[in-house]
Amino acid sequence: MRELGYGAEGLRELDTTNAVVIGVGVLLLGGVSFVITLLMEVLRIISLAPVIALLLFIIVYLIAMVIARVHRGGEDHEC
């Protein structure tokens, strides 16, 4: 990152931003999971078999991985 002109303070800010984004993402994921669980308990209409739930998780994970690779440029970068 230093080749791109970032100094020590800029790198610290990027690290802080990354930590905040990851933290917000984890909180949102937990909140959405909690709300879906509550809906499933209250409504009792939505009944997911464990295998279907696992398949949904794998699909969402793969989509997130593809999006991350596209935004990263599709290459492995070292900081």
C-alpha positions as CSV (number, residue, x, y, z in Angstrom):
1,M,0.0,0.0,0.0
2,R,2.9,2.3,0.5
3,E,3.6,2.2,-3.3
4,L,0.1,3.7,-3.7
5,G,1.1,6.7,-1.5
6,Y,-0.4,5.6,1.8
7,G,1.5,6.6,4.9
8,A,1.4,5.1,8.3
9,E,-1.6,7.1,9.3
10,G,-3.4,6.2,6.1
11,L,-2.8,2.5,6.7
12,R,-4.1,2.8,10.2
13,E,-7.3,4.5,8.9
14,L,-7.7,1.7,6.3
15,D,-7.3,-0.9,9.0
16,T,-9.9,0.8,11.2
17,T,-12.3,1.1,8.3
18,N,-11.8,-2.6,7.5
19,A,-12.5,-3.5,11.1
20,V,-15.6,-1.4,11.2
21,V,-17.0,-2.8,8.0
22,I,-16.3,-6.4,9.1
23,G,-17.9,-5.7,12.5
24,V,-21.0,-4.1,11.0
25,G,-21.3,-7.0,8.6
26,V,-21.1,-9.6,11.4
27,L,-23.7,-7.7,13.4
28,L,-26.0,-7.5,10.4
29,L,-25.6,-11.1,9.7
30,G,-26.3,-12.0,13.3
31,G,-29.4,-9.7,13.3
32,V,-30.8,-11.1,10.1
33,S,-30.2,-14.7,11.3
34,F,-31.9,-13.9,14.6
35,V,-34.9,-12.3,12.8
36,I,-35.2,-15.3,10.5
37,T,-35.1,-17.7,13.4
38,L,-37.8,-15.7,15.3
39,L,-40.0,-15.8,12.2
40,M,-39.5,-19.5,11.8
41,E,-40.4,-20.0,15.4
42,V,-43.5,-17.7,15.4
43,L,-44.9,-18.7,12.0
44,R,-44.1,-22.4,12.0
45,I,-44.9,-22.2,8.3
46,I,-41.3,-21.9,7.2
47,S,-39.8,-25.3,7.7
48,L,-36.3,-25.8,6.4
49,A,-34.6,-29.2,6.4
50,P,-31.0,-29.0,7.6
51,V,-29.8,-30.1,4.2
52,I,-31.7,-27.3,2.4
53,A,-30.3,-24.8,5.0
54,L,-26.8,-26.0,4.4
55,L,-27.3,-25.7,0.6
56,L,-28.6,-22.2,1.0
57,F,-25.5,-21.3,3.2
58,I,-23.2,-22.7,0.6
59,I,-24.8,-20.8,-2.3
60,V,-24.8,-17.5,-0.3
61,Y,-21.1,-18.1,0.6
62,L,-20.1,-18.8,-3.0
63,I,-21.9,-15.7,-4.2
64,A,-20.1,-13.6,-1.5
65,M,-16.8,-15.1,-2.5
66,V,-17.3,-14.3,-6.2
67,I,-18.3,-10.7,-5.3
68,A,-15.2,-10.3,-3.1
69,R,-13.0,-11.6,-5.9
70,V,-14.5,-9.3,-8.4
71,H,-14.0,-6.3,-6.2
72,R,-10.5,-7.4,-5.4
73,G,-9.6,-7.7,-9.0
74,G,-9.5,-11.5,-9.1
75,E,-5.9,-11.7,-8.1
76,D,-4.1,-12.3,-4.8
77,H,-2.8,-9.0,-3.5
78,E,-0.3,-8.5,-0.8
79,C,-0.4,-5.4,1.4
